Amino acid sequence: MWTQDVRYAIRILRRSPGFAATAILTLAVSIGANAAIWSAVKGILVAPLPYPDPDRLVRLFEEASTTPHFPFAPADFRDYRAELRTFDGIAAYGRSDLQLGDAQPPEQLRGMRVSAGFFTLVGHPPALGRDVEQGDEVQGAADVVILSHTLWMRRFQGDPAAVGSTVRLSGRPFRVVGVLPKGFQHDGGTYQTYGHGEPVDVWWPLAVPREEHPRHRFSHYYNVVGRVRRDASRAAMEEDLRQAGASAATRYPAPPSPWQPRAVPLKDEIVGTAGSTLGVLAGAALAVLMLACVNVAGLMLGRAVVRSREISVRAALGATLWAVAANSSDVDQRNYTLAEDYGRIMIGSADPNAIVLLSGDDSNGLAAYLQRVKGHTGTQDQA
């Protein structure tokens, strides 16, 4: 039975603690490394982004011949938002920290400024209150703020009445208009922003210029994310971007405009070069695991060679091939114990060779002799 195999395996390991420790440590290190690497592969490359319909989310850039993947200029973002037809919407954002001034003690808050509809666009509208609206973007509008779920629980004890209240941030009064759902993750960016999944405490409106001014075309500092319409093909989206870019270029202060729009799937932008790096690490981890298995197999083969005489005796006593391979035998099940066989040799046989075999420690000869004894016994039983 399998319990006998387990007990026998434990006895063998106790006899060779060095071998057992080496085999277990080798396999443990290699399996642990593979578990860690493949957990990262699953979390980054396989698992979808934590947004509804993540494949429809793209990050938008403006590119010139010498400046790829550049942030948007504020006025360009305003024009693209008004003219794009293959997008459900686009939103801009950038980092801007605040200090919770009336807290005891004061706390530096990780802040982001976002344009209207940012949270609805990525699929996580506020759990309480409302999203940022276009009226909030206007320069000089009343300051409003949306709290992260973590900050709401830590500083406001999860009180729903916090929505609508006024808090003092960096010396200015802000009206709380919303609280984000638990677990919301920032989508990251490439310019003055927190990375994907990094914690952010407060979100407040990003000022989007309404007037035309050269500085709003020359300065590029808007990270932009967009959600493509379900019925829009890749070709239609790129043509829509091209037309919107051509329209924005006509308003460039010093034509011709060097900037062209480009859309990159959000997951590709977040993963970046980590995808190829993780692929290499995963391959290396698998190679290490295979080498570890080969090394342990070599150690076990060496052990089997050392125990070849013991295995021969076990086979002679009636152990099946499977039982021998499992380092056990079914002798106990058949009641063929060594004591019984030795008793048959010493008492049931007058063959002097038995004395020679036992005193000479000739295990191979003992195996052959036991086979003869068992065969002879079986013949007598049949008679």
Beta strands, then each sheet from edge to edge (+ up, - down):
strand 1: 57-63
strand 2: 87-95
strand 3: 98-100
strand 4: 107-109
strand 5: 111-114
strand 6: 128-129
strand 7: 144-147
strand 8: 166-169
strand 9: 172-179
strand 10: 202-205
strand 11: 223-228
strand 12: 260-265
sheet 1: 6+ 9- 7- 10+ 5+ 2- 11+ 1- 12+
sheet 2: 3+ 4-
sheet 3: 6+ 9- 8+
end
